[in-house]
């Protein structure tokens, strides 16, 4: 080997490629090391884009046709727009149909359920102000006699819409119509036909308790179906137990089944493709479950239980809902995203809504923090909040906030609006590396922000770093707000309290 050889003797493209494997702090040190390294890094669009992605905690989209210079411009423009809370444009889309309580935001689409629950309506959200206004599409139930209970999406990974439906059998039990609960697996692409990778609809069971509460999440080969009945039937026996089913959605095979008392589970979040988070309302804990590689005969148990702060005797949590966006994935996308970059799922936050009889709280933590805790403990461990929570959690008193919508996060950001006649938007940013934005305020670490509530029997440490930004405008028309990678999606109700319009505020590049 020639001892006089230096890395800088390599062709410039190869030298830049080698540098792209270095972390940002090392590249910053290289900037100070020599004039050649400084000029190489500063003049390389690829390295500048790589460093900006690391700061923003986004992954590159290899399916995008855009060159690196345009990717870099779009990323910087988006980050600056959110930092300044200044949308580049806004538009309003009427909602010309009565709505149900079903909704979702994913992969550049916004969904609402029709009031009659026989179709899902969706908008493909625009990224340009020019062009025709967005139009509502429709995904009807495959069986006109069925009603939609809820739905789940895996649009980018699988082009999949999973629709939980109930179809009357014609029997009536204690004045309640009996119904067959099915999972219909359809394509998001028109004509919304049965999904070609699925063997067919998955039959769950026959219900004599009316419409259940259902949560659906899909990652890789797994579909999680959480079912619960929340009410007694005409004062008779208590409702049946909650069930969590994990299916292989392509084959319909049941991989795992969890049963718990009614009122235990109201949410499910994939922390990784084979780790499921179930907030347990009754025990006030976050349960991490590992999906087994094969169906097991033994009763499953949580791999790790993370207790929330202990409650004062007599206090109880009524409901915990949760969401993390985007979901992790396993396969190359069947329907690649338009954006040239996407929030890294492992870096994204999970938001929890905790509802008490007299109070509401928001809890935030990162997916990666939960996975690190899982790796650090033995299977079956249970950990008190003081041991696991204060440094990786941020709690917010949600009194006076609009808590009607759970679709408020994308990546490491969360949007909030106050539940009062006039309110600006507030965006919380849990990316510790962001430092832009003159209007940014870093929230103080709170050792016990809720001591005065009389709910918690121990200090609620809350030290996860968080920046908060306040919108430049105040609005008097919104009853909720959602967030995706590029937009704030604000909802306006009409005089009969139906959603009458969707206003889009665009922050993308």
N, C-alpha and C positions, 0 to 999 in steps of 0.2 A: 504493500500500500504506500502511496506517495505521501510522506509525512507533511509535505507542504500544502496538501489539500485542505481547503476551508469550505464550510457550509455555504458561504457567500459565493463560492465558485459555481454553485449549482445554477441551472437555468432559472430565471426569475420566477416562472410559474411553479416550479417544484419547490423553490425556497419558500414562497408564500404558502404553498400547501402544507409544508412542514410546520411553519409558524402557526397555522390555523389549529393545530392540536394543543397549543399552549393555553393555559387559563389567562383571563384578562389581567390579573395582577402581574403575571410574568411578562406579558406583552407590554404593559405599562413600564416595567423595569427595562425592557429592551429599548423602549423609546429613548431612554436616558443613556443607553450603553454606548451607542455610536451613531455617527451621522448616517451611515448606510442603513442601519436598522431603523432609525427614525424615519428616513425618507421612504423606506420600503413599506413600513406599516402605515404611515400617513397617506401614501399615494396608492395603496391597494384598496380598491372598493370592496373586494372580497373580505379582507381582514377587518375593515371598518364595519361591514355588515355583520361579520361574525362577532365582533366585540359588542355591537349594539344589541344583537340577539341575546348574548349572555347577560347583559344588564337588564333587558326587558323580560328575561326568562321565557323566551319563545323558541320554538323549534322551526327550522326551515322546512318549507313544503317542497319536496323534490319534484312534485308533479306540476308546479307552476312554470309556465313558459317565460316568465319575466326575467330579464337579466339582473345581475347583482346590483347594478346602479339604481334600478327602479325599485328593487326590494328595499334597499337602504333608504331611499327617499320616502317610500311609503311608511316604513317603520318609524323613522324619525318624525314624520308628519303626524302619525297617530299618537305617538308618545307625547309630543308637544301639545297636541290638541287636548288630550285628557289632562295633562299637567296644568294647562291654562283653563280647563273647563270651558272650552270655546269650540262649539260645533262649527264645521265648515258650511253646513246647510241643514235645513229642516224641511220636512213635508208632512202632510196629514193625509191619512187614508181612512175614509168612512168605513164603518162596519154595518153593512146593509142587512144584517140578519140578527135575530135574537140569539143570545149566547147562553151557554150553560157555565158551570164553574170549571170546565176543562180548559187548560192552556199549557203552552210550552214554548221555549225558545231554544233552537238548536240548529247548528250548521247553516246559519244564514236564513232560517225560516222562522216565522212566528205562527203559532197554531192557536185556534180557538175552537171549542166545541159548540155545535148548534144546540139550541135549547131543547129540541126534540130528541137529541142524542142519537141521531141516525146518520150523522156525517161529521167529519172533521173538516174545518175550513183552515186554509193556510195562505200566508203571504210569502213569496220569495222576496226578501228584503233588498231594496236597491242599494247600490254603492255609488250611483251617479245621480245627480239631480236632473240631468237631461234625459230625454227618452219618455216613453209612455208611462203613465202612472201604474204602480203595481196593482195587479188584479187578484182577487181571492180565488184560489183553487178549492176543490172539494174532493174528499176521500169518503165515499159512502160505505156503510156496512155491507159486507158481501150478502147478508141475508136481510131483506127489507123488514122482516119481523123482529130483528134484533135491535137492541139499544146499546150504545157505547157506555161502558162503565168508566174506563180510563184508557190511556194509551202510553206507549213507550217508543223511543226513537233510537236508531243507530244509523243515521242517514249517511254519514261519510264512510264508515267502515263497511256497512252492509247494504246500503240503500233500502233500509228496513223500517217499516212502521208496524209495531205490534199493537193490535187493538183488542182490548178485553171487552167482550160483549156478553149480554144475557139475552137468551131467546126463550120466550114463554113455551112451556110444555103443554099448556091447556089445563093443568091441574091447579086447584086452589087449596091451600092448607091454612086453616085459621084465618081466612079472608085475605091471605097473601098469595099472589100468583107464584107458582113454582117456575123456576127458570134454569136453563142450562147455561153455565158459564164456560165460554170458549176463549181461546187466544187465536185471533186471526192474524196471520203473518203475511203482510202485503209489501209491495215495492213502493218506495216514495216516488219513483219515476212513473209517469203516466204509462198505461192506464190504471196504475195502482192494482195490479193483478196479484194473485197469490205468488209469494216469493219463490223463485225457481230453486233456491237451495233448501227450502223447507219441504218436508214430506206432506205437510198439510196443517190444518188447524189443530191446536192442542186442546183436548177436552179436559177441563179442570174437574168439575163436579156439578151436581144439580143442587140448587139452593132453594130453601123454603123460607129464607130470611130477607128477601128483597135484595136490593142492590148493596153489595159490600163496598167498603173503602179499599181501594187497590192502589199499589205502587208498582210500577214496572221499570226495570233498568236492564240494559243489554250491553254486554262487552264480550268481544270474541265469540266463543261458542255458547256462552251462558246467558240465559234470561232469568232474571229474578222477579218473582211474582209474590208480593206481600198482600195478604188478604185479611181483613178484619170486619166484624160487624159490631157497630157501636151502640145499638139500641135494643132494648127488650122488645119482644113481639107481643103487643097488647098486654103488657104487664105479666107475661108468662115467665117461663124459665129464662135465666140469663142468656145472653147471646153466646154462640159457640166460640171456641178458642181462636186466637190468631194463628195463621199459618204463613210460613215463608217457604216457597217452593223455588228450587234452583233447577231449571230445565236446560238440557242441550236443545236449543231452539230448532236446530236443523233436523234433528231426529225425533224430537218430542220426548226423549228419555229423561226421566226424573233423576237428577244427580244427588240432590240433598233436600231434606224436608225438616223444618223446624216448627215445633208447636209450642205455643205459650198462652198464658191467660189472655182473655179479651182485654184490649186496651194497652197491650205491651208495645207493639211495633206500629209506627206510623210512617217509617221512612227506611230507605236502603240506599247506600252509596257504595260504588266500587272504589276501593282505595287503590287496588291494583287489579289486573285481570283475574286473579284467583283469591283475592282477599276482599271480603264484604264487610261493610260497617253497618250495624243495626243499632240505632239508639234505643235503649230500653227505658220506656217511660216509667214503668212500675218500680224498677230498682234504681233509677236515676244513674244510668251508666251507659257508656259507649262500648258496644261489644264488637270485637273483630273476629270474624269467622273465616277460616281457611276452607275453600271449596276443595273437597277431596278429588284426587285424580280418577277415582272410580267410586261407584255407589257402594256404601258401607252398610252393614247390617246393624251396627251399634248406633245408639242415639248420638247425634253430633253435640259437641260442646264448644263454647267460644274458645278460640286460641288465646285471647287476651281480653280481660275486662278492665276498662278504665272508668273508675268511679268519678262522677261529678262531685262537687262539694256537698258535704253532708247537709241535710235539710233539718230545720227546726221541727221537733215533733208536732204533728198535725198538718204540716205543709206537704203538698204533693204536686208533682208535675202533671198537668192534664194532658199535654201533648208535646212531643218533640218531632218536628219535621226537619229535613236536612237536604242539602244539595251541594254538589261539586261539579263544575263545568270548566273545561271539557272532560269527558270520560277518558280513561285510558283505552288503548286499543291493542289488538293482537295482529290483525291482518292488514295488508295493503288496502287502501280504500277502494271500494267499488265506485264511489262517487267523490272524487277528490275535491278538496276545498278550493274556492276561488282565491283566497288570500295566499300570498307567497310565504306567509309565516303564521304560526298558530301558537297559542299559549301551551306551554308544556304541562301535560296533565299531572305529572308528579310534583310540579311546583305550585299547582293551583290550590286555592283555599277551599275548605268545606265550611258552609254556613249552617248553623243550627238555630231554629226558632224554638224557644222554650216558653210554653204558655202555662202560667199559674192562674188561679182564680182571680187574683188581684194584681198581677204583674206579668210583664213579658220581658224576655232577655234575648239578645243575640250572642252567639258564641262562634268564634272563628278559630280554626287551626288549619295547618297545611297537611296535605296528603303525606308528604315526605316525613313529617314529624310522627305521624301515626305508624308509618312503616318502620321508622327507626325504633320506636317503642316496641313494636312487635318483634323485631330482631333482637332486642336487648333483653327480652324476658322468655322464660320457659313456657311451653304450651300449657294453657289452663291457668296462668297467673291472673290475679286480680290486684289492681294497684290503686291506692288512694289518690285523690286529686292533688294533695300537697306534694306528692312524690313525682307525678308525671305532668301536671297541668300548668302551673303558673308561668313557666318560661316559654311555652309553646301555644298559649291560648290568649285570646283577647275577648273580653266580655264587654257588652254594651247594654245599658239599660234602654229598652225599647219603648218605654212609656212615651206616648205622644208621637210614635212613628207609625207609618202605614205598614202593617204586617200581613196584608192580604195575599201577597205574591212571594213565592220562594225563588223565582227566576231572577235573582238580583245579582248574581256573581258571574264573572267570566275571568278565568285565569286567577290573578291575584287582586282583582278589583271587585268592589261591591258598591252598588248604588242604593241610596236611601232617600226617602222623602218623608217630610213630617205630615202627620195626620191633622192638618189644620187648613183653614181656608186659603192661606197664601204660604208657599214654601219654595225655596230653591231646591235643586238637586244637590246631594252630598255624595262624593265618591271617596270610599276608603281604599287605600292602596297598601297591601301587605308585602310589597316587594321592598325589602330593606335597602336594596341597591339604588333605588330611584332617588334622585336629588334635585330634579328640575322643579320648576314651578314656583313663582314668587308667592302664590296664595296658599302654598302648602303649609300645614301645621302638623307637627308630629305629636301624636297623643302621648301623654305622660304615662309611665308605668304605674299601675295601681296595685298596691298590695291588697287592698280590700275596698273596692269601689261601692259595695252594696251593703255595708254593715247596717245601714239604717232601715233596710227593708224588712227585717225580722223573718227572713226566709232561710238564710243559710246559717248553719251551726258552726261553720269554720270560715276562716278568711278566704276570700275568692281572689287569689293572685291572678293578675292579668297583665303580663309583661311582653306579649308578642308585639313587635314593633309595627306601628301602623301610622301612615300619613293620611290626613283628611283634607279634602279640597271642597270648597263651597262653590256652587255654580254662580255665574255672574248675573243670572236673572232669577226673579221669583215668579211663580206661576200660581194661578188661582183656579185651575181647571182640572187638575190631575188627581186621579184616585188610585194611582199605583204607577210603578215604574219598573222596567226590566232592563237587563244589560246583556249585550253580547260582545264579540271581539271588536266591533266597529261602531256600535250605536247604543244610545239610550232609547228605550221604547216606552213612551208614556201613554197611559190609558185614560180616556175621558168617558165618563158615564153620561147617559142621557137622562131626561127627567124621570124616567121609570127605572133608573138604576141599572140599566143594561149598558154594556160597553158600546158607545156610539161612535168612537173614532180612536185610531191609533196614530200618535204623532211620533215621527222618527227624527232623531237628532244624530247627524252623522259626524263621527270623529275620526274615520279612517283616512288614509293618505290619498 
